Amino acid sequence: MASHVVPLIRSFGVYHHLTNDEKLSIEIVDDKGNTTPNRLYQLWDNDRLLTSWLLGTMKEEVLSMIFSEVETAYEI
């Protein structure tokens, strides 16, 4: 099964969400306390789509083994 799932996830450019536990913030705060939008957040935000897809494809037996507070694809 992984042989089918991994190429699909890579084709959407979100494979790094499975291998990296980094969470990006929506804003960046500089040394002076000024905030600017984080340009990379849009890429990280795709993690929500991947997380939803992964959870939606799992059977109840598997879902019951996952902690209820998972927030990222990496945590799954």
Sequence and secondary structure as in RCSB ss.txt:
>XXXX:A:sequence
MASHVVPLIRSFGVYHHLTNDEKLSIEIVDDKGNTTPNRLYQLWDNDRLLTSWLLGTMKEEVLSMIFSEVETAYE
I
>XXXX:A:secstr
 HHHHHHHHHHTT THHHH      SEEE TTS EEE TTHHHHHHHHHHHHHHHHTS HHHHTTS TT  STTT
 
